[in-house]
């Protein structure tokens, strides 16, 4: 122990460390690593990630390599088979070179740190986290190659949308597909010659989805349990970021804000850490199983990211040889699939065989011998240099906007809107990520795999859009279609599927209205719940005449709404019940009645913009008298929603609150295996939460139960150059250990739109440190 009043000290001898290293853990659970060299900084990052998140990163590794059945049993073998299709299998020398000259060395140090911590738990079983005791296994040792071979968290996008579009086209035609999945910029999709849209089975991507699905831990898991919610999560994931130039900043310095959106998880998907060593001083967030960080700052530059809509996948359809089903037609000849047989270890059972097949384009995800077809996924994130977020290894030492942009020339995936600001006062936005050149296709439909629809390499980064120091004084992205006017998209065909414009339009409106923007205003904007969709739809209602006094009064009541989806708002409760459970389904039923419900559900999270546009501009899709049909549809659905809201929340509207329906609930995957008391310690919520999937303070929910599932668990606002004034929050806490005070301590801050200081200077960190961990080099035991 240290002197009274100082941080609590712990000392560990660690084999593989080169020099004494300190880890200071502050009041909010952020670890600040101070090392004598870069190797030890990455080593300590791995050791510390294991200290806080060992079960999470072990599960990440096992699920990413297809090694679940070895510790969880035979019922996970199918998920292992699916995942192994999507493991990187290329040349490792080229793979490591893609991330820069120090990437392999740094990753080797990182996994050595993880392994050093695992070795400690093997000497002292009591130090194993609770999750291992619940699941009944112990953590495995890592290899550096594991980090970059795992690709099932790639977020590439494309194959699922291609399949759904083809299936909708089969049932209801191309126009229906265009209506349900908005295409932007304006473009007329063409079904590839030789492709029958009806040849795409409903379950064609079952293995693809299973490979990317979270691991289920119900007492009797089924494959359906693994993929439940996976399509919803992938369809609603988004992010916001912006960077303010000194000319528009209240501080006179750049301000960078980023709040990436992913599924609500405990432990949190992201982990904040600070790494300081000679030539390296970087703080921010990454995924805990990866070395370095991808969102944050060093002492010269701040950086953040959101998903950019590059189409990074294609689904290929093959004609297979009736006599030899393992062959597919390619350029007029039969070409054999490459078959790989692997063994899947099974806990308490015999090993099982995994027969994996690959075409020249990628993993074969389905074979249909009866119809002489096979299907494969080509994905940029399976190719050399495509390991998710590893490209950050090149930019964490950048000092200027220019150097940051140069580092992004090698960024593989996911495709991102990368923003940055440096201490010289410059700001920038760069679209980055492998973007296939498609000379004969557009990435909107599956493609025949016969050789006519090949990629022609990748677009050079200079051909993707970027912007430095714009006159408006800021750059901002929210996954919207952000190809600039005049961009030759008809030639480059970057992508045609983006998030709707609601979040971006609100960000732009707020930033444009303010002559200057402060740190506090950036925090407020990250927690902004003004709904443009609600405002516009409520405005339409006011223009509709009705003789029903109940509806007249209800419309008048909605007109008094402040258009904010706060947890306390009664109007927000009615609006969300109306929109998600009544209006949107009614609109979809009216304009595309032939589309099966299953397909509607697959794209339902993206329907908000369509519904608003159809209501604002009713046309022939609604019938012979579009305006009359629109009015009747809105009034009837509103009356139905009023009745349902009364049933859900009571007859007295003054007692309605959106937060009584919209609940944030962070459920630990293993809680189902624990007793009641342990479950209570592992799960957080339910707690009322503001927002929906269309507002800047995004919180997308499932309409069947209103449970909030996707949004910003991490938020960060950076004061560039005055680093100690930066703030962040990471819900529900930094630690993955339910017994740690940092497992849930940030949950109240996150719920209420609050932050903690993201400290950077050693002086400030020393004052805020509650624990000091000292690592000393130790000889390997014989």
N, C-alpha and C positions, 0 to 999 in steps of 0.2 A: 504494500500500500504506500501511496505517496503521503506527503505531509498533509495535515488537516486542512480541509478546504480545497485541495487540489483534486485533479481527476484520479479516479481509481486506476491503479496500475496492474498490468498483467505481463508476465515475461514468458517467452517461449523460445526454446532452442529449435531451430528449423533447418533440416538438411536441405542443401541446394541454394540457400541464400548466400550472397557474397559478402555483405556488410550489414552492420546494425541498421535496422529500419524501424521507424515509428509509425503507428497508426493511431491517430487521434479521432475519437468518435465524439461528435458534438451532441448537443441536447436533442437534436432532431433525428439522430441515427445516421447521419452522413459521416462516412469514414474518410479521413484525410491522410493520405499515405505520403510520408517523407522518406525518400530513399537516397542512397549515395550514388546510384547509377540506374540507368534505364532498365536493365535486367531485373534488378530487385524491385523496381516500381511495378512491373508487370507480374513478377512473382508474388508480391504482396497483394496485388489486385486479385489474383486467383485464390490465394490463401484466404483473403478477407471475404470474397464472394462465397467461398465454401463455409466460412464461419457464420455468415448471415443467411445463406440460401442453399445449403448443401442438398437437401432433398429436391428442391426445385431444379437445380442444374443437373443433378443426377437423372431425374426423370426426363429432362430435356435431351440429355445425351442418349438414354435408352430408347426413348420414343423416336428420336431422329435417326438412329442407326437400325431400328427394328430389332430391339433386344428386350422387349417387354415380357414376352412369354417366359423368359429365363427366370424371372423373379415373380411374375404374377400368374403364371399358369397358362394352360392350353387355350383358354378362351380369348387370349390376346394374340394368338398366332396369326390370325387373319390380318390384324392390324400391322403386325411385323412384316408380313409378306407385302402388304400394300406399301409400307414405308420404304422397304428396301428397293422398290422400283425407282424411288426418287432420291437415292443417295448418289452423290457425285462419284463417277467411276472413271474420270479422265486422268491424264498425266499429272502427277503431283508436283513435279518440278515447275512446269508451266503454271500450275495453279498457284503455288506460293509466290512466284515472280509477279503475278498479276496484282498483288496487294502491296508491292514495294519491297525494297531491299531488306528492311528490318522486320517484316511481317512474320516470317517463320520463326525467327529468333524470339520475338516478343511473345508469340503464341506458345512457343515451347516453354518460356519462362512462366507464362500464365498457367498452363496446365500443370507445370511442376509445382506451382504453389497450391493448386487444388489438391494434387496428389499428396503433398506434404501434410495438408490438413486431414485428408482421409487416413493417412498413416497414423496420425495422432488418435483418431477415433478408433482405429484398430487396436491401439494399445490401451485405450480407455473406452470401453463400450458405453459407459454412462454418458459420454459426451455426444453420442449420436442423437440427432434431433428426433422428436416424438414421431414424425411421420414414418421413419424406418421401423420403429417398434410396432406401429399400427399395421404396416404393410408386411412386416416380417421378412425384410431383407436388408442388406448392407450396401453401401455405395461402391461403385466400381472405379477403378483407376482409369485415367484419361490418357490419350495420345494427342499430340498436337493436330494430327490429320483429322481427328474426330471433329474438330471445331469447324473446319471448312468443308468436310464431306457431308455434313448434315445440311439438307436443303429444304426440308418440309415446312419451314417457316418463311418461304420465299416471297409470298404476297405478289406474285407476278401478275396474275389476272389475265383473263381472256378465254381460256378453254371452257369454263362453266357458262359464260355468257354466250359463246358461240353455240354450245349445245342447246341452251334454252331457246335461243333465237331460232335455231333450226326446228326445234320441236313445236314452237308456236307457229312458225311458218307452215309446217305440215298440217296443223290443226285449223289455222285461220287465215293463212296467207301472209305475204311479206308486209303488207300495210299494218296488220295487227302487231307483228313483231316490232315494227318501227315505233308504234304507239306505246307499247309497254316498256320498251327499253330505249330511251331517247338516244338518238344519234346526233352528235355534235362534233365538229362543224357540220352544216348541212351536207348531206351525202346520200346518194341513192345506192343502197347495198345491192349487190348482185350475187345470187347463188352461183357458186362455181360450176362450170360446165362438168357434167358427170356426177354431180352430187345430188342425190335424192334426199331432201330434208327429212322425209319420213324414215330414212335409214338410221337415224340417230336414236338408239334406245333410251328409255327413261333413265336407266341405271348405268349409262355408258361411263360415267365418271365416278362410280361408287368407290373404286380403289383410290382414285385421286383424292376424293373427299375424305376417305378414311385415313389416308396417309397424313393429311393436314389437320385432322380433327384432334381435339383435346383427348387426353386419356380419361376414360370413365372408370369410376371406382364404386359403382353401386354393387350390392352384394351378389347380383346375378347379371352382369353387364351383357348387353347384346350389341351387335354392330350398330343398330339404329341408335343406341344410347350414345355411341361415340360421335356420330355425325349430327345429332340433334343440335340445332342452333348454329352449326358451322356455316351453312349458307347464309343465314341471317347475319352472322358476325362479319363475314367477308363482304356482304353487300352494303353494310352500314359503316364500315370502318372508314375513317377520314381523319383529317387533322386541320388545324389552323396555324398559320405563322405569319408574322409580319416583322419588318425592320424599318425603323424610323430614322431618317437622315438627321444630322445635326441641325439643319435649317428648319426642321419641323419639330424638333425635340425640345421639351421644356428644360432639359438639362444642358442643352448645347452639345450633347454627345449622342451617338446612336443608341437606340433602344431596340433590342431584339426580343420578340415574344414567340413562344412555341408551345402548343398543347396538342401533342399527338394523341389520336383516339384509337383505342383498341378495346377488346372485351374486358369487362371488369373482372379482375382476378385477385385471388389471394393465394400465395404471395403475388405482389405486383409484377406485371410483366417487366417493368424497368427498374433500374437500380442506380441511385446517385452515388458517385464516388469521385474523389479528388486524388490525382496522382502527381507528385512533385519529385523531380530528380533533375540533375544537370541537363539542360536542353529540353526539358519536358515539364510543363506545369499546366495541367488540363483538368477541368472539373465539369461534371455534367452527368448525363444519363446514357446508359446503353442497356443492352440485355445482359443479365448477370452472367450468362454462360459464354459471353464473348469478351475478348480483350479490348481495352481502350473504351472510348465513348463515341457516340454519334451525334449527340445534341448537347451543346454547352459552350465552353469557351476556354481558351488558353490566355496567356498574358498579352496577346496582340489582337485576337480576333474571336468573335462569337459566331455560332453557326446553329442552324436548325433545319428541320425538314418536314415535308408532308408528301403524301403519295401523289405522283404525277401519272396521268392517264395513258402512259405508253402501253400498247398491247404487246405483252411479252410472252404470249403463249399462242399456240394453234393446236387444234384437235384435228388429227389426220385420220382419214377413212381409207382402208385398203380393200381391194379385191384379193381374196386368198385363193390358192390353188385347190380345186375340189379334190384332187388326188393326194396332195401333200399340203395340209392346212397350215403347216409351219412356214410356207412360202407366200409372199405377196407380190403383186404385179408392180414393177417399177421400170419405167422406160421400155416397155414392151417385153420384158423378160421376168421370169420368176426369181425373186431374191429371197434368200432364207433369213428368217429372224435369228438374231443372236440369242442363244439360250444360255442362261447361267443357273446352275443348281447350287443352292446354299442350304446349310443346315440351321434350323431354328431350335435352339436349346429350349426345353420346356421344364418348368419347375414341377417336380413330382410326376414326371411323365417322360415318355420316350421322345427323343428328338424328332422333329418333323421336317419334311422337305419343303423347300421353297423353290419352285421352278419359275424363274423370272425371264421374261422375254423382252427383247428390244428390237425396234426397227431402226433404220438409219436416222429417223427423226427423234426417237426417244422411247421411253418405256411404253410397252403395249399394255393398255389398261383394260382391254376387253377383247375376247375372241368370240365370234359367232359362226361356228362351222356350218350350221344348218343353212345360213344365208351367204356363206362364203365371204365373210367380212371380218376385219380386225380393226382396232382403233388404238392410236398412240397419241401421246401428248409431247409436243415439242415446247420447251420452255427455256428462255434465256438463263434462268437461274439454275439450270442443270449444267450449263456449259462453263468452261474454264473462266475464272474470274467472276463468277456469278454468286458466290457465297454471300448471303444477305448481310449487309452492313459492314462487311470486312473492308470495303473501300475507305471507311473512315480512318484506317491506319495511315493513309497517305495525307490526310488533311489536319490531323490533330496538332501538327507542329507548324501549320501555315501561319504566316505573319501578316499577310495582306489579302485583300479581296482577290487580286490577281493570282496569287499563289494558291488560294483556295480553289479558284476556277480551274487552274491547271491540274490540281490533284483530282478533280472530278472527271477528267478525261478518261480515267481508268475505272470509274464507278460502274459496277455491274448491276446491282439491284438491292432492294427494290427500286423501281424507277421513282425518282423523288424530285420535288421542288426544293432545291437546296438554297437557303438564304444565308447571308453572312453580313457582318459589319466589322470594320477594323478600327483601331485606335487612331488612325489618321483621319477618320470621319467618313470613309467611303462605305457604301452599302451595295449589295448585289443580290441577284436571283439567277440561278442556273438550273435549267431542267437537265437531269442527269440520269443515266441508266441505259443499259443495252436496249436499243430500239431496232427491231428487225426491219430491213429493207424488203418490202413485199412488192416486187415489180408486177406480179400478176394476180394479186389478191389484196384485200383490205383489212383482214383480221376480224371480220364480222360474222363469218360463217365457217363451219368446219370445211376442210379441204380434202379432195382426193389425194391420196398419197402416191400417185403414179409418176411423179417427177415433174408435173407441169406447174406446180405451185410451191416452188422452193424459195427460201429466203436468199437474198443476195448480200449477206453480211449484215453489218450494223451501221446505222447512221453515225458519222463522225460527230463528236460532241459539239463541234462548232456549228453543226446543222440543226441542233436542238435550240430552242429559244433561250435567251438570257437577257438580262437588263442590269446595267450598272449606273448608279447615281441618277435616277430619273428625276425630271423637273418637278413632279408632283410631291417629292420629298419622302416617299415610302415605296416599298414593294410589299405585296401581300398575296398569299395563296390560301385556298381552302378546298383543294381538290377539284376546283371548277375547271371548265375548259379554258385554259389560259394560253393557247396559241395566239400570238398577236395578230392584229389585222394585217392582211397581206401575206401571212405565212403560207407557203405553198403546200398546204396539207394534201391537195389532190395528187401531188407528186410524192411527198414523203410519207403520208399515211401513218402518222405517228400513233394515232389512236382515236377512237370515236366514242368511247364510253367514259363519262366523267360523272362526278357528283353534280347534283343540282346547284343552282347559283345562290340559294338562299343565304348560306353562311357568308360567302364571299361578298355578296351585295350589301349585307349588313356591315361587315368590316369596312368595306370601301366607303359606305355612307358615313359611318362614324368618323373615320380618319379624314375624309374630305371636309367634313363640317368643322373640324377643329383646326385653328391656325397653328397650335402646338399640341403635342401629345406628351403626357407625363408617364412616369412609371406606374402611378396609381391608376391612371386612365387605361393603361394597357392591361393591368390586372382586372379592372372593371369590364373591359371588353372581352376578356377571356371568359368572364362569368355573365355575359350578356344574354338575356332570355327573351328579347323582343322577337316576336314571330311575324315575319313578313307574310307567310302563308295565312296565318290567322287574321291579320289585318285586312288582307285582300278579300278573303272569303266573307268576313264579317261585313265588309263594305258592300259586297254584292247583295247580301241579305237585306241591307237597308234599302236597296233599290227595288225589292220585290214586294208587291202588294199581296196582302192576305186578309181575309175576313175572319180568320180564326183569332179571337182575342188572346188566347194563350200564346200563340206564335207571335203575334204583334208585340206582346209584352216581353217575350223572350228575345226577340230581335232588338228591341230597345235596350234591354239589359246588356246584351252583348256589345251594343254600340258604346256603352259606357266603359268598356274594358280598356285597360292601358296597353293591351297587346303583349303583355309579358307573361311568360310561362313560369311564373314563380310557384314554389311549392304551396303557398298560401292562397293562390288565386282561385276563386270559384268559377270564373268564366273560363279559365284555362282547363279546368276539369271537364266542363261541358264541351269545350272545343275539341279536346283530344278524344273524348268518347265519340263525338260526332264525326270527326274526321277519320279516325282510324277504324272505327267499328261500323260506320254507317255510310258516310258520304263516299269515301274512297272505294269501298266494295261496290256501292251502287253505280258509280261512274264506270268502273271496270266492267261490271255486268252489262251495262248499257252499250258500251262501245265495242266490246269484244266478247260477246256471249259464248262464242265457240271455243274459247281458250279454257282448258280444264283448270280446276281450282288448284291443283298441285303446281302447275306452271305459274299461275298467278302468285302463289305464295312464294315461289322462288325469287321473283323479282319485286315483290310487294314493297320492300323498303325503299325502292327508288321511284315510287309512283307519285310522290307529293307534288312535284313540279307539273306533271301531266294533269293531275286533278285540278290544280289551280288554273292552268292554262285553258282547259276545256270549260271550266265554269266561267272564266272571264270572256272567252270567245267561243260561245256555243256554235256548233256547225252541224253539218249533215249527219255526223256520227251519232247525234242524239235523236235523230228522226226528222220528220217532215217539217215540224215547227220547233227548231232547236231551242229558241229562247223560252217558249212555253214549257218544253220538256225539261230544260235546265231549272226553271223556277219550281216546277212540281217536284223534281228530284231533290232539290235543296231543302224545300219545306218539309217534305215527307221524311227525309232522313234526319232533319233537325228535330222533328216531333218524336221520332223513334229514339233518338239519342237522349232527348229530355226524359223520356220514360225510363230508359236504362240508367241514366245518371241518378234519377230518383231512387231506383231500386238499389243502386250501388252505394249511394251516399246519403239517402234520406230525402224526405219531401221538402225540407227547408233549405232553400238555396244558399241562405246566409251561412250555413254550416259546411258547404262544399269546399273542398280544397284539392287541388291537383295532387299535392303530396300525399293525400290519403289513398290515392290510387298508385301513383308513380313512386316506386320504392327501389332504393339501391340496396343490393344485398350481395355482399362478398362472401361466397361460400367456398370453403376449402375443399379441394377435390376429395380428400381422404376423410372428411368429416362423417361421411356415411358409415365408415367403419368404426367410429369411435362411440363411446358411451355418451349419455346426454350431457354430463358435465363437461367432458372434453369437447364435444361439439360446440357448446356455448362459448368455449374459449377460442375455438378455431374459426367460427363464423362471425361475421359482422353484419349488422342490420337485422331486419329491414329498417331503412331510415328514409324519410321523405326527401325527395330530391327534385330540384327544378329542372326544366328543359324538356326537349324532345330531340329527334334526330335532325331537325332542320335549322336550329338556332346555333349561334356561335358557342354558347355554353352547352354543347351537344350532349344529349343523353338519350340514345335510341332505345326504344322499348319494344317488347313483343306485345302485339295488340290483343293476344288471347289472355294475358294476365297482367299487363302494364308493368311488368318487372323491367327495370332499366338494365340493359345488358352491355351497351357499348358507349364509350365516351372518353373524356380525357381523365385518366387517372394521374397523369403527370402534367404539370404546368410549370412553365419557367418564364421569367421576365428578367432580362439581363441589361444592366447599366454598363455599357461598353466603356471600359477605361476606369470607372469607379466600381470595381468588381464586387466589393463588399456590400454594395447597395442592391445587388441582385437578389431575387427571391425565387422560391420554388415550392412545390408541394408534390408528394408522391403517395397516392392512396393505395392501401390503407396505412402503410408504414414501410419503413426501410427493411425491416427484418422479416424473414420467413419463418422464424421460430415463434410459435404461439405463446411460449413462456417469456418472451422478451418484451420489455415495455415499448419497444419500437415496432412491434407487430401491428399495433392498431392506433398508435398515438396521433397519426396524421389524419385519421379518418374524420374527426370533427372539423379540422381545418378545411379539408377538401369539401365536405358537405356545405360549408358556409362560405365558400369562395375565398378562403384566407390562405396565407402563405407563411413560410418561415424564411429567414435570411440565409441565402446560399453563400456562406462565408468563403473567402479566398485567401486573404492575407494571413500570414502566420500569427500576427499579433491578435487578430480577431478570433482566429481558431483556438488559440491558447486560452482565451477568456471563456470561450463557449464549450471547451472540452469537458466531457463528463467521464471519459475513460481514455487511458493511454495504454496501447498494446505495444510492447517492445519485442521485436523479433531479432534473435541473434543467430548467426551462422552456427551450424552444428554438423559434426562429421556424421556421415552415413553409418548406421549400425551394421556390423558384420552379419 
